[in-house]
Amino acid sequence: MQKRLSILSIIFFMIICVTGCDSANEINITDAYIKPPISGQTTAAAYLSITNNTNETISIEHIETAAASSIEIHTHIEENGMMKMRPLAKLAITPGQTIEFKPGGLHLMLFDIRELTEKQYLISFWFSNGASQTESFVVKGE
Ligand SMILES: [Cu+2]
């Protein structure tokens, strides 16, 4: 029931988004792709480039997709000579700034990913200014 409700709410927000939130293109997401999990793993990484075209600093508040049970923003940090992933609670994007999520750096971590049978999946972003945006992420291997 819980699961069904959350899927319904995602669909609901997508409908709002299609009709309302792409008009000004104030937050621009490009080069969006999901790297499928390696065999036997249930987590996958997704990458994108995001530009804030508004005149205020915006942070990503929440991210959701039907393809995974949850999504976190991760960064890589070096600790005792080892590269480790750390979740970021928030990511602020200043006016005019473009932030690139790419292998070895920032990435979206998709948890409990389901089998990726489609060529692309929608991922929805909610921002601190109240805007939301849904982008298509292409499934792309090495
Ligand atoms: Cu990660």
Boltz pocket constraint, residues with backbone or C-beta under 6 A from the ligand:
constraints:
  - pocket:
      binder: B
      contacts: [[A, 74], [A, 85], [A, 107], [A, 108], [A, 109]]
      max_distance: 6.0
